Amino acid sequence: MSNFILNFDDLAKEFKAERKALGFTQAQIAKNAGLRRETIIQIEAGKNVQVYSLLKAISALGKAIEIVDRRIDYDRLKEMFDES
């Protein structure tokens, strides 16, 4: 999951794409996370699940969540354009 995710629908799509890219089935992720396959199906459908379950599923993919500031960093933006 390398993209910035701003809503649960995007998270669902990224989760499913990452699972498939890694070659895992829904059942394998569920087993590795200690969850039911139905929970993985709900995550991939963008349904509301418990945060704890979501974190366990993401961890089972070998991934983590990073909280970042999505505000524009004007100093960094200036540096990018000054490098040209």
Number of C-alpha atoms within 10 A of each C-alpha: 17 7 8 13 14 9 9 15 15 15 19 20 17 18 22 21 14 17 21 12 9 11 10 14 14 20 16 17 21 21 14 14 20 13 17 14 17 12 20 26 16 14 23 21 16 17 14 11 12 10 9 9 18 18 15 19 25 19 15 18 19 10 15 13 10 7 7 7 7 8 6 8 9 9 8 10 10 10 10 10 8 8 6 5
